[in-house]
Amino acid sequence: MTTQPFGKKGWTPTQIGSLANKTYVITGANSGAGFEASHLLLSKGAKVVMLNRNPSKSAIAIEKLKTLLGQHIDVRYIQLDLAQLDSVRRAAKELLATTPNIDALICNGAIAQVANQEITVDGFESQLGVNHFGHFLLCGLLFQRIEDSSGRIVIVGSNAYKMGLKRIKFEDLNFDQKYTAWNAYAQSKLAQMMFGYELQRRIKAANIQVEVQVCHPGASRTNLLMDTASTFNKVLWSVMSRFIAQSAEKGAWPEVMCATQDNLKPTTLYGPTKRANTVGPVGENTLVPIALDEEMAAQLWAISLEKTSLNWPL
Ligand SMILES: NC(=O)c1ccc[n+]([C@@H]2O[C@H](COP(=O)([O-])OP(=O)(O)OC[C@H]3O[C@@H](n4cnc5c(N)ncnc54)[C@H](OP(=O)(O)O)[C@@H]3O)[C@@H](O)[C@H]2O)c1
């Protein structure tokens, strides 16, 4: 059994000191764990730049944060649709022009359990496109600024990485054969996490000072399935989540910890530690080896560069 670094109660936001003069960039921050993470970071004096796809929801989220914390908070939003590589490029350009420092980029936004196969404008299965390829491109485009800021990248994964097919289906990335919502979501979260650990290895080999951490929120009561899942899964989750899930706020703790806490380790997955890592104190989870498969990760890296037309010589 793992010895937990923050004891029985796990990591809590009491560990965070002042975040004045720090800037956090977070995708998908107008609801759920992303909104709660923004709230927590702002409450400690940080600046937050939300990268959100929906302008009206973003305006409402910012207004809510100001009501909760005061008009003085430093929060703004840049429009970004992770489902469109051109939108990711535009958002990264605007961010670089307006944001001198990035202390952490939190790759939080996602879609899940998309009921029927959907293909993005760039030709990707929608969950792989939004959750992995969109974030891969964003990380690559912002990497130099993050390095110049001695900053971090936080990948928000999921327990789903160890479910589904437990591999990247390179021969049929889009699940043109036998699409299932669960297998395609699981592949996309495994891809994100494999990318995170591959990035750690490449950064170490290049002797660069950028920290990468990988975490997940466990089972949290958020909007995650509400837009995209089948009616059956939506109803099932809205009933089950009352009993088996924790609040969105608790779900945000692992990503906030990974963005702010010193002395975290590489090759580790941080998340809730009770009931099969779905709820409870935040600490280290046992990592299933598939996430550390170096051969598959190298292949995924090469394909990700090609699919996003990114030049990232790392
Ligand atoms: N909730 C859970 O039990 C659970 C379990 C495991 C992992 N996770 C992970 O936790 C993270 C946060 O999810 P959540 O549970 O907080 O769900 P959520 O409330 O649905 O939040 C997801 C966010 O992602 C945004 N998003 C979706 N598609 C996007 C796109 N194309 N471009 C930009 N942003 C987009 C959504 O924006 P809109 O408001 O515009 O839809 C929303 O703000 C995700 O990475 C998810 O995979 C959650």
The ligand as an SDF file (V2000), in Angstrom:
LIG
                    3D

 48 52  0  0  0  0  0  0  0  0999 V2000
  -17.0190   14.3290  -13.1520 N   0  0  0  0  0  0  0  0  0  0  0  0
  -16.4070   13.1630  -13.0460 C   0  0  0  0  0  0  0  0  0  0  0  0
  -16.8810   12.2510  -12.3430 O   0  0  0  0  0  0  0  0  0  0  0  0
  -15.1100   12.9220  -13.7740 C   0  0  0  0  0  0  0  0  0  0  0  0
  -14.5220   11.6630  -13.6790 C   0  0  0  0  0  0  0  0  0  0  0  0
  -13.3080   11.4460  -14.2920 C   0  0  0  0  0  0  0  0  0  0  0  0
  -12.6750   12.4690  -14.9630 C   0  0  0  0  0  0  0  0  0  0  0  0
  -13.2670   13.6740  -15.0770 N   0  0  0  0  0  0  0  0  0  0  0  0
  -12.5490   14.7370  -15.7920 C   0  0  0  0  0  0  0  0  0  0  0  0
  -12.6180   15.9600  -15.0780 O   0  0  0  0  0  0  0  0  0  0  0  0
  -12.4740   17.0570  -15.9830 C   0  0  0  0  0  0  0  0  0  0  0  0
  -13.5170   18.1120  -15.6920 C   0  0  0  0  0  0  0  0  0  0  0  0
  -14.7860   17.6240  -16.0330 O   0  0  0  0  0  0  0  0  0  0  0  0
  -16.0930   17.9170  -15.1490 P   0  0  0  0  0  0  0  0  0  0  0  0
  -16.4650   16.6350  -14.5240 O   0  0  0  0  0  0  0  0  0  0  0  0
  -15.8880   19.1140  -14.3240 O   0  0  0  0  0  0  0  0  0  0  0  0
  -17.1820   18.1740  -16.2970 O   0  0  0  0  0  0  0  0  0  0  0  0
  -17.9150   19.5050  -16.8060 P   0  0  0  0  0  0  0  0  0  0  0  0
  -18.6230   20.1880  -15.6990 O   0  0  0  0  0  0  0  0  0  0  0  0
  -18.7330   19.0700  -17.9880 O   0  0  0  0  0  0  0  0  0  0  0  0
  -16.7170   20.3890  -17.2870 O   0  0  0  0  0  0  0  0  0  0  0  0
  -16.0720   20.1490  -18.5180 C   0  0  0  0  0  0  0  0  0  0  0  0
  -15.7240   21.4630  -19.1480 C   0  0  0  0  0  0  0  0  0  0  0  0
  -15.0920   21.1970  -20.4140 O   0  0  0  0  0  0  0  0  0  0  0  0
  -15.6040   22.1370  -21.3320 C   0  0  0  0  0  0  0  0  0  0  0  0
  -15.5080   21.6670  -22.7150 N   0  0  0  0  0  0  0  0  0  0  0  0
  -16.1600   20.6390  -23.2980 C   0  0  0  0  0  0  0  0  0  0  0  0
  -15.8700   20.5930  -24.6040 N   0  0  0  0  0  0  0  0  0  0  0  0
  -15.0230   21.6170  -24.8600 C   0  0  0  0  0  0  0  0  0  0  0  0
  -14.3970   22.1050  -26.0120 C   0  0  0  0  0  0  0  0  0  0  0  0
  -14.6120   21.5370  -27.2060 N   0  0  0  0  0  0  0  0  0  0  0  0
  -13.5860   23.1890  -25.9190 N   0  0  0  0  0  0  0  0  0  0  0  0
  -13.3910   23.7870  -24.7250 C   0  0  0  0  0  0  0  0  0  0  0  0
  -13.9660   23.3830  -23.5810 N   0  0  0  0  0  0  0  0  0  0  0  0
  -14.7880   22.3070  -23.6560 C   0  0  0  0  0  0  0  0  0  0  0  0
  -17.0430   22.3400  -20.9310 C   0  0  0  0  0  0  0  0  0  0  0  0
  -17.4970   23.5510  -21.4840 O   0  0  0  0  0  0  0  0  0  0  0  0
  -19.0570   23.8570  -21.7900 P   0  0  0  0  0  0  0  0  0  0  0  0
  -19.5650   24.4420  -20.5220 O   0  0  0  0  0  0  0  0  0  0  0  0
  -19.0040   24.7860  -22.9330 O   0  0  0  0  0  0  0  0  0  0  0  0
  -19.7270   22.5710  -22.0910 O   0  0  0  0  0  0  0  0  0  0  0  0
  -16.9270   22.3650  -19.4180 C   0  0  0  0  0  0  0  0  0  0  0  0
  -16.6450   23.6580  -18.9500 O   0  0  0  0  0  0  0  0  0  0  0  0
  -12.5340   16.4280  -17.3850 C   0  0  0  0  0  0  0  0  0  0  0  0
  -11.2230   16.3060  -17.8930 O   0  0  0  0  0  0  0  0  0  0  0  0
  -13.1260   15.0570  -17.1560 C   0  0  0  0  0  0  0  0  0  0  0  0
  -12.7170   14.1080  -18.1360 O   0  0  0  0  0  0  0  0  0  0  0  0
  -14.4760   13.9350  -14.4910 C   0  0  0  0  0  0  0  0  0  0  0  0
  1  2  1  0
  2  3  2  0
  2  4  1  0
  4  5  1  0
  4 48  2  0
  5  6  2  0
  6  7  1  0
  7  8  2  0
  8  9  1  0
  8 48  1  0
  9 10  1  0
  9 46  1  0
 10 11  1  0
 11 12  1  0
 11 44  1  0
 12 13  1  0
 13 14  1  0
 14 15  2  0
 14 16  1  0
 14 17  1  0
 17 18  1  0
 18 19  2  0
 18 20  1  0
 18 21  1  0
 21 22  1  0
 22 23  1  0
 23 24  1  0
 23 42  1  0
 24 25  1  0
 25 26  1  0
 25 36  1  0
 26 27  1  0
 26 35  1  0
 27 28  2  0
 28 29  1  0
 29 30  1  0
 29 35  2  0
 30 31  1  0
 30 32  2  0
 32 33  1  0
 33 34  2  0
 34 35  1  0
 36 37  1  0
 36 42  1  0
 37 38  1  0
 38 39  2  0
 38 40  1  0
 38 41  1  0
 42 43  1  0
 44 45  1  0
 44 46  1  0
 46 47  1  0
M  CHG  2   8   1  16  -1
M  END
$$$$
